[in-house]
Amino acid sequence: MSSSMSEAVVAGADGPTLASLPLPDHFSAAVVHARDVDMFQQVSDKDVRKSLSVDMIPMPELAPDEALVAVMASAINYNTVWSAMFEPVPTFQFLEQMGRAGGWEARHHLPYHVLGSDASGVVVRTGSSVRKWKVGDRVVVAPAYVDEQDPDTHRDGMLGDGQKAWGFETNFGALAHYAVVRASQLMPKPALLTWEEAAANPLCASTAYRMLVSDRGAQMKQGDVVLIWGATGGLGSYAVQLVRNGGGIPVGVVSSEEKAAVLRSLGCEAVINRSEIEDGDPTMLEQPKGWKRLGGAIRKAVGEDPHIVFEHVGRRTFAASVFVARRGGTVVTCGSSTGYDHTYDNRYLWMRLKRIIGSHGANLHEQCEVNRLFSLGHLVPALSTTYPLAEVGAATRSVQTNEHVGKVGVLCLAPRPGLGVTDPQARAKVGEDRLRLFQRAEHDAA
């Protein structure tokens, strides 16, 4: 942290002070390199610690509709794992496409890719056309990078042809001391949260919100039974909270008794241990016998089949999800962490009038609705553990190997955890035990 700008941000300097200071020429960032895209060919364990590094990179120019954010904290998402594994395609293909578009997009086409799609921090520069944000504002960053000149963006930000996942399909992402964002990605940081707690939420919480609550998703209603795969992971932990808050009945699927205990502490009384269904066979849930076992376990837990299945695991679970949804029920999916090629019995879809809804990220309105819930204390961060930026490889590896619960945070400019709270009264009202639920769970598991 050699630059006076970085030191001033950490010290809490006001906007005019930050505006008067020069930007550093270079800064630390977690990157993958184009020269390494073939490093995992014919390697069974694609250990992301080997591909991720923290390098000094030059400060990029700022477009008129962008802001430069001094990143206090970030978090690991599964898209960081994909990027570091160079799967399903190397993300340099996305950067090359941006380069071909020309103009300001050309900056992104570089031989290195700065990763990361979650951030909290301080605005230190704004482009000439930015109106609603100023230097010194404390912000969190929404990961949806949209083209405001695309007509479909005005129908729904996620439908525009130019929509991208920031820090995955764009460069200059969150796992760095500084990040370049569009002004349309900015939201006010919840004042009751620490930097690392605030950074853990935007991508996963908003994705879960769109899947379950938004009129573009499953439109969950009171009393709905919702099966949630990976219920103590980044997506699942927010899904459990949203279902409970909305009067639904969450049925959480986890992989161990330790994670089951975390889930119960969240208030999810119906818990299914996947290992008991699989009984030593990791392909069990891809077989009709496994589907029926799962359906029986759900009925035993809550007495009926799920109205909604919250799906993001993919190949290993998708057939089971289609099977167990009740007649007229909905499977809503936002990803496929175990593989994109899904095989399921279509009879259970068409003959029982079920629906599959594809969901991706969240538009800015949905993001802001979720951000408000955190500011009110109606949702709590799923942050379980925090690493320094220098150990970003280990942080990403923990997500790659599913060793974590909730979200894994990364401190960038913030020198230690626990900083950034500006409304201690609101924090006290929610309670430290509740806000640190996942951090305590990680400590207890250790």
Secondary structure, DSSP 8 states (H G I E B T S, - for coil): --SHHHHHHHHT--HHHHHHS---SEEEEEEEEGGGTTTTTT-SS--GGGT-EEEEEE-----TTEEEEEEEEEEE-HHHHHHHHT-SS-THHHHHHHHHH-GGGGGG--SEEE--S-EEEEEEEE-TT--S--TT-EEEE-SEE--TTSGGGGT-TTTSTT-EETTTTSSS-SSBSEEEEEGGGEEE--TTS-HHHHHTSHHHHHHHHHHHTSTTTT---TT-EEEETTTTBHHHHHHHHHHHHTT-EEEEEESSHHHHHHHHHTT--EEEEHHHHHTT-TTGGGSHHHHHHHHHHHHHHHSS--SEEEE-S-TTTHHHHHHHS-TT-EEEE---TT-S-----THHHHTTT-EEEE--S--HHHHHHHHHHHHHTSS---EEEEEEGGGHHHHHHHHHTT--SBEEEEESS-SSTT---S-HHHHHHH-HHHHTHHHHHHHHH-
